[in-house]
Amino acid sequence: MGESHMDKAKGKLKEAAGKATGNERLKSEGQADQMKGQAREVGEKAQGKVEGVRDSLKRDDS
């Protein structure tokens, strides 16, 4: 889950920098990066669950 956490951290930094400098574009980019990280995290969790189900089905077939 490394990339999702990196996206969220990068987004928080950008958003904070945008707020501190009054740069709305940077603030918006930061918020978008955080949303990207959240979406990636959901995808990673779903993939992990699918792999777990697949592995359990393989064990049942053996």
DRENTORKOL-3810 file (N, C-alpha, C; in nm, 4 decimals):
REM DRENTORKOL-3810
@n.u->0.0805; n.v->-0.1198; n.w->0.0000; ca.u->0.0000; ca.v->0.0000; ca.w->0.0000; c.u->0.0846; c.v->0.1259; c.w->0.0000
@n.u->0.2029; n.v->0.1159; n.w->-0.0462; ca.u->0.2948; ca.v->0.2277; ca.w->-0.0410; c.u->0.2556; c.v->0.3460; c.w->-0.1270
@n.u->0.2124; n.v->0.3194; n.w->-0.2503; ca.u->0.1830; ca.v->0.4300; ca.w->-0.3407; c.u->0.0638; c.v->0.5121; c.w->-0.2932
@n.u->-0.0365; n.v->0.4463; n.w->-0.2385; ca.u->-0.1540; ca.v->0.5206; ca.w->-0.1932; c.u->-0.1177; c.v->0.6135; c.w->-0.0783
@n.u->-0.0334; n.v->0.5656; n.w->0.0124; ca.u->0.0079; ca.v->0.6496; ca.w->0.1250; c.u->0.0961; c.v->0.7645; c.w->0.0782
@n.u->0.1783; n.v->0.7383; n.w->-0.0227; ca.u->0.2631; ca.v->0.8449; ca.w->-0.0766; c.u->0.1776; c.v->0.9535; c.w->-0.1419
@n.u->0.0763; n.v->0.9125; n.w->-0.2167; ca.u->-0.0126; ca.v->1.0099; ca.w->-0.2810; c.u->-0.0831; c.v->1.0957; c.w->-0.1764
@n.u->-0.1314; n.v->1.0306; n.w->-0.0705; ca.u->-0.2021; ca.v->1.1053; ca.w->0.0333; c.u->-0.1081; c.v->1.2021; c.w->0.1055
@n.u->0.0133; n.v->1.1572; n.w->0.1366; ca.u->0.1090; ca.v->1.2435; ca.w->0.2063; c.u->0.1499; c.v->1.3615; c.w->0.1181
@n.u->0.1763; n.v->1.3318; n.w->-0.0084; ca.u->0.2133; ca.v->1.4377; ca.w->-0.1029; c.u->0.0999; c.v->1.5389; c.w->-0.1149
@n.u->-0.0225; n.v->1.4885; n.w->-0.1186; ca.u->-0.1382; ca.v->1.5764; ca.w->-0.1289; c.u->-0.1540; c.v->1.6663; c.w->-0.0079
@n.u->-0.1319; n.v->1.6104; n.w->0.1099; ca.u->-0.1436; ca.v->1.6905; ca.w->0.2315; c.u->-0.0395; c.v->1.8018; c.w->0.2336
@n.u->0.0820; n.v->1.7683; n.w->0.1893; ca.u->0.1873; ca.v->1.8705; ca.w->0.1844; c.u->0.1528; c.v->1.9811; c.w->0.0846
@n.u->0.1060; n.v->1.9412; n.w->-0.0327; ca.u->0.0690; ca.v->2.0407; ca.w->-0.1339; c.u->-0.0454; c.v->2.1289; c.w->-0.0847
@n.u->-0.1453; n.v->2.0652; n.w->-0.0241; ca.u->-0.2595; ca.v->2.1421; ca.w->0.0240; c.u->-0.2160; c.v->2.2414; c.w->0.1318
@n.u->-0.1313; n.v->2.1972; n.w->0.2239; ca.u->-0.0834; ca.v->2.2860; ca.w->0.3303; c.u->-0.0013; c.v->2.4011; c.w->0.2723
@n.u->0.0834; n.v->2.3692; n.w->0.1753; ca.u->0.1643; ca.v->2.4744; ca.w->0.1127; c.u->0.0747; c.v->2.5734; c.w->0.0391
@n.u->-0.0273; n.v->2.5219; n.w->-0.0281; ca.u->-0.1209; ca.v->2.6092; ca.w->-0.0985; c.u->-0.1961; c.v->2.7011; c.w->-0.0039
@n.u->-0.2389; n.v->2.6459; n.w->0.1106; ca.u->-0.3082; ca.v->2.7276; ca.w->0.2098; c.u->-0.2149; c.v->2.8340; c.w->0.2667
@n.u->-0.0908; n.v->2.7947; n.w->0.2963; ca.u->0.0046; ca.v->2.8871; ca.w->0.3575; c.u->0.0423; c.v->3.0020; c.w->0.2646
@n.u->0.0464; n.v->2.9737; n.w->0.1351; ca.u->0.0879; ca.v->3.0762; ca.w->0.0394; c.u->-0.0290; c.v->3.1438; c.w->-0.0303
@n.u->-0.1495; n.v->3.0940; n.w->-0.0054; ca.u->-0.2655; ca.v->3.1509; ca.w->-0.0734; c.u->-0.2775; c.v->3.1049; c.w->-0.2176
@n.u->-0.2096; n.v->2.9962; n.w->-0.2519; ca.u->-0.2093; ca.v->2.9442; ca.w->-0.3881; c.u->-0.3220; c.v->2.8412; c.w->-0.4014
@n.u->-0.4329; n.v->2.8826; n.w->-0.4584; ca.u->-0.5497; ca.v->2.7946; ca.w->-0.4711; c.u->-0.5227; c.v->2.6754; c.w->-0.5619
@n.u->-0.4424; n.v->2.6965; n.w->-0.6656; ca.u->-0.4116; ca.v->2.5868; ca.w->-0.7579; c.u->-0.3360; c.v->2.4766; c.w->-0.6851
@n.u->-0.2359; n.v->2.5119; n.w->-0.6072; ca.u->-0.1570; ca.v->2.4145; ca.w->-0.5331; c.u->-0.2437; c.v->2.3438; c.w->-0.4288
@n.u->-0.3293; n.v->2.4202; n.w->-0.3643; ca.u->-0.4211; ca.v->2.3626; ca.w->-0.2660; c.u->-0.5127; c.v->2.2597; c.w->-0.3333
@n.u->-0.5663; n.v->2.2937; n.w->-0.4489; ca.u->-0.6540; ca.v->2.2026; ca.w->-0.5226; c.u->-0.5798; c.v->2.0782; c.w->-0.5693
@n.u->-0.4562; n.v->2.0959; n.w->-0.6157; ca.u->-0.3755; ca.v->1.9814; ca.w->-0.6569; c.u->-0.3536; c.v->1.8871; c.w->-0.5390
@n.u->-0.3299; n.v->1.9438; n.w->-0.4231; ca.u->-0.3104; ca.v->1.8626; ca.w->-0.3036; c.u->-0.4337; c.v->1.7828; c.w->-0.2683
@n.u->-0.5492; n.v->1.8466; n.w->-0.2794; ca.u->-0.6740; ca.v->1.7761; ca.w->-0.2510; c.u->-0.6967; c.v->1.6646; c.w->-0.3530
@n.u->-0.6629; n.v->1.6912; n.w->-0.4780; ca.u->-0.6784; ca.v->1.5888; ca.w->-0.5828; c.u->-0.5840; c.v->1.4718; c.w->-0.5578
@n.u->-0.4607; n.v->1.5008; n.w->-0.5165; ca.u->-0.3653; ca.v->1.3933; ca.w->-0.4862; c.u->-0.4146; c.v->1.3069; c.w->-0.3708
@n.u->-0.4744; n.v->1.3699; n.w->-0.2717; ca.u->-0.5275; ca.v->1.2933; ca.w->-0.1585; c.u->-0.6418; c.v->1.2025; c.w->-0.2035
@n.u->-0.7275; n.v->1.2539; n.w->-0.2886; ca.u->-0.8383; ca.v->1.1724; ca.w->-0.3397; c.u->-0.7857; c.v->1.0569; c.w->-0.4248
@n.u->-0.6824; n.v->1.0837; n.w->-0.5010; ca.u->-0.6199; ca.v->0.9790; ca.w->-0.5818; c.u->-0.5640; c.v->0.8696; c.w->-0.4907
@n.u->-0.4995; n.v->0.9102; n.w->-0.3830; ca.u->-0.4455; ca.v->0.8135; ca.w->-0.2877; c.u->-0.5537; c.v->0.7309; c.w->-0.2223
@n.u->-0.6658; n.v->0.7942; n.w->-0.1884; ca.u->-0.7770; ca.v->0.7205; ca.w->-0.1278; c.u->-0.8353; c.v->0.6197; c.w->-0.2260
@n.u->-0.8511; n.v->0.6604; n.w->-0.3515; ca.u->-0.9045; ca.v->0.5699; ca.w->-0.4533; c.u->-0.8098; c.v->0.4533; c.w->-0.4759
@n.u->-0.6807; n.v->0.4823; n.w->-0.4791; ca.u->-0.5821; ca.v->0.3761; ca.w->-0.4984; c.u->-0.5853; c.v->0.2781; c.w->-0.3815
@n.u->-0.6023; n.v->0.3305; n.w->-0.2602; ca.u->-0.6078; ca.v->0.2455; ca.w->-0.1415; c.u->-0.7292; c.v->0.1525; c.w->-0.1467
@n.u->-0.8440; n.v->0.2053; n.w->-0.1889; ca.u->-0.9640; ca.v->0.1223; ca.w->-0.2022; c.u->-0.9387; c.v->0.0112; c.w->-0.3045
@n.u->-0.8770; n.v->0.0451; n.w->-0.4144; ca.u->-0.8454; ca.v->-0.0546; ca.w->-0.5170; c.u->-0.7508; c.v->-0.1608; c.w->-0.4658
@n.u->-0.6501; n.v->-0.1193; n.w->-0.3901; ca.u->-0.5542; ca.v->-0.2152; ca.w->-0.3350; c.u->-0.6223; c.v->-0.3097; c.w->-0.2360
@n.u->-0.7113; n.v->-0.2549; n.w->-0.1539; ca.u->-0.7830; ca.v->-0.3392; ca.w->-0.0572; c.u->-0.8728; c.v->-0.4391; c.w->-0.1297
@n.u->-0.9415; n.v->-0.3936; n.w->-0.2332; ca.u->-1.0295; ca.v->-0.4825; ca.w->-0.3092; c.u->-0.9486; c.v->-0.5932; c.w->-0.3756
@n.u->-0.8337; n.v->-0.5579; n.w->-0.4300; ca.u->-0.7490; ca.v->-0.6570; ca.w->-0.4944; c.u->-0.7028; c.v->-0.7609; c.w->-0.3928
@n.u->-0.6686; n.v->-0.7160; n.w->-0.2734; ca.u->-0.6263; ca.v->-0.8084; ca.w->-0.1689; c.u->-0.7369; c.v->-0.9045; c.w->-0.1300
@n.u->-0.8590; n.v->-0.8548; n.w->-0.1218; ca.u->-0.9726; ca.v->-0.9418; ca.w->-0.0881; c.u->-0.9976; c.v->-1.0440; c.w->-0.1990
@n.u->-0.9896; n.v->-1.0009; n.w->-0.3238; ca.u->-1.0092; ca.v->-1.0915; ca.w->-0.4369; c.u->-0.9022; c.v->-1.2004; c.w->-0.4344
@n.u->-0.7787; n.v->-1.1622; n.w->-0.4084; ca.u->-0.6716; ca.v->-1.2612; ca.w->-0.4027; c.u->-0.6936; c.v->-1.3589; c.w->-0.2874
@n.u->-0.7440; n.v->-1.3090; n.w->-0.1756; ca.u->-0.7714; ca.v->-1.3966; ca.w->-0.0617; c.u->-0.8803; c.v->-1.4976; c.w->-0.0934
@n.u->-0.9862; n.v->-1.4534; n.w->-0.1597; ca.u->-1.0940; ca.v->-1.5443; ca.w->-0.1990; c.u->-1.0407; c.v->-1.6466; c.w->-0.2989
@n.u->-0.9641; n.v->-1.5996; n.w->-0.3945; ca.u->-0.9074; ca.v->-1.6899; ca.w->-0.4952; c.u->-0.8211; c.v->-1.7964; c.w->-0.4295
@n.u->-0.7375; n.v->-1.7554; n.w->-0.3343; ca.u->-0.6505; ca.v->-1.8503; ca.w->-0.2658; c.u->-0.7308; c.v->-1.9509; c.w->-0.1845
@n.u->-0.8384; n.v->-1.9051; n.w->-0.1195; ca.u->-0.9196; ca.v->-1.9976; ca.w->-0.0415; c.u->-0.9913; c.v->-2.0973; c.w->-0.1317
@n.u->-1.0319; n.v->-2.0535; n.w->-0.2508; ca.u->-1.0953; ca.v->-2.1449; ca.w->-0.3447; c.u->-0.9963; c.v->-2.2480; c.w->-0.3964
@n.u->-0.8728; n.v->-2.2066; n.w->-0.4176; ca.u->-0.7688; ca.v->-2.3009; ca.w->-0.4612; c.u->-0.7466; c.v->-2.4089; c.w->-0.3560
@n.u->-0.7468; n.v->-2.3691; n.w->-0.2288; ca.u->-0.7265; ca.v->-2.4661; ca.w->-0.1195; c.u->-0.8429; c.v->-2.5630; c.w->-0.1114
@n.u->-0.9636; n.v->-2.5145; n.w->-0.1377; ca.u->-1.0811; ca.v->-2.6010; ca.w->-0.1326; c.u->-1.0799; c.v->-2.7044; c.w->-0.2447
@n.u->-1.0232; n.v->-2.6668; n.w->-0.3604; ca.u->-1.0185; ca.v->-2.7585; ca.w->-0.4749; c.u->-0.9136; c.v->-2.8677; c.w->-0.4557
@n.u->-0.8150; n.v->-2.8436; n.w->-0.3727; ca.u->-0.7040; ca.v->-2.9387; ca.w->-0.3584; c.u->-0.7427; c.v->-3.0608; c.w->-0.2817
END
